């Protein structure tokens, strides 16, 4: 009997179960303690996480909704990289050093100073048009 009273006192002080004891008439606290232990063992055997339970005034517990399954620890292994890191020497370039910024501007004219082709010139506002854009049109020199 002393063991039962000690278990009831420990469960009554536990922050997770104290609210259950407030819902049950004190005469039925041993039934509530037995049901709590039974439900926790049942949930542990099923491998479920926190679940939603319904507590009756007489100490009975009904599992209303089961929690998620406990995740498998092997499911959260870090992914092995398929490519080398960006600072790895494998990503170094074989382009000669003489291709500096001026040479790249000659080889790739559109990438150096922005796009200045015909499509861009057609998007610019014409003389006499009203609007927020006050840029002058660019003449096509190609």
Secondary structure, 3 states (H helix, E strand, C coil): CHHHHHHHHHHHHCCCCHHHHHHCCHHHHHHHHHHHHHHHHHHHHHCECCCEEEECCCCCEEEEECCCECCCHHHHCCCCCCCCCCCCHHHCCCCCCCCCHHHHHHHCHHHHHCCCCHHHHHHCCCCCCCCCCCCCCCCCCC
